[in-house]
Amino acid sequence: GCAQQNPVPLFCDDFDSGTLADHWPSISQGDGLAALESDVVYSGDGALGITGSANPTDCSYTRVERVFTGPFRYVRVRAMVWLDDAQATAYQLVA
């Protein structure tokens, strides 16, 4: 997890501690929901759960966002994505 990183990164969130707003100052939810959860996790104790509307006529979205200013040597984003709605016709994941 984040606590074991060496060297310590500028930012790391494994969703194991604190609240979502502690690490993500901008959370936008348009007929969707972003929340910390503990029932479906890849590792550790927590995960980011994002739920959208099941209504196909809705424009459902959820966005967690944080802005950094650099320069940076590199940027790495890792995510484990699990989609559980077998009836959905489309998903879009933007990282």
C-alpha positions in Angstrom: 0.0 0.0 0.0 0.9 3.7 0.1 2.4 3.5 3.5 5.1 1.1 2.4 6.3 3.2 -0.7 9.9 4.1 -0.7 10.7 6.7 -1.8 7.5 8.3 -0.6 5.5 9.5 -3.7 4.1 13.0 -4.0 0.6 11.4 -4.0 -0.7 7.9 -3.4 -4.2 6.7 -2.6 -5.0 3.1 -1.9 -8.3 4.0 -0.4 -7.4 2.2 2.9 -7.5 5.3 5.2 -9.4 8.5 5.6 -12.3 9.7 3.6 -12.6 10.1 -0.2 -12.5 13.9 0.2 -9.2 13.7 2.1 -7.3 12.8 -1.1 -9.7 13.9 -3.9 -10.8 17.6 -3.5 -13.0 17.5 -6.6 -15.8 14.9 -6.7 -18.5 15.3 -9.3 -21.5 13.1 -9.3 -24.1 13.3 -12.1 -26.7 10.6 -11.3 -23.8 8.5 -10.0 -22.1 7.9 -6.7 -18.5 7.7 -5.6 -17.8 6.2 -2.2 -15.2 4.2 -0.3 -16.2 0.5 0.1 -14.7 -2.5 1.7 -16.7 -5.4 0.3 -15.0 -5.6 -3.1 -11.3 -4.8 -2.9 -8.3 -5.9 -4.9 -5.8 -5.5 -2.0 -5.8 -3.8 1.4 -8.9 -2.8 3.2 -10.6 -0.3 0.9 -11.5 0.5 -2.6 -13.1 3.3 -4.6 -16.6 2.3 -5.6 -18.3 4.1 -8.4 -22.0 3.4 -9.2 -23.9 4.8 -12.1 -27.5 5.0 -13.1 -29.1 1.8 -14.6 -31.5 4.0 -16.7 -30.1 4.0 -20.3 -31.6 7.4 -21.1 -29.6 9.1 -18.3 -26.2 10.6 -18.7 -24.7 9.1 -15.6 -21.2 10.0 -14.5 -19.0 10.2 -11.5 -15.6 11.8 -11.5 -12.9 12.1 -8.8 -10.2 14.6 -9.7 -7.0 16.1 -8.3 -4.7 18.6 -10.0 -1.0 18.5 -9.7 1.6 21.0 -10.9 5.0 19.7 -12.0 7.5 19.1 -13.5 7.5 15.4 -12.9 9.8 12.6 -13.9 6.9 10.3 -14.6 3.3 9.6 -13.8 1.9 6.2 -13.1 -1.8 5.3 -12.8 -2.8 1.8 -11.8 -6.4 0.6 -11.5 -8.2 -2.6 -11.0 -11.6 -2.2 -12.7 -14.6 -4.5 -12.1 -17.9 -4.1 -13.9 -20.8 -6.1 -12.5 -23.8 -5.0 -14.6 -24.3 -7.7 -17.3 -27.1 -5.7 -18.9 -25.1 -2.5 -19.6 -24.4 -1.7 -23.2 -21.4 0.6 -22.8 -18.9 1.9 -20.2 -16.3 4.5 -20.5 -13.3 4.6 -18.2 -11.0 7.6 -18.6 -7.7 7.8 -16.7 
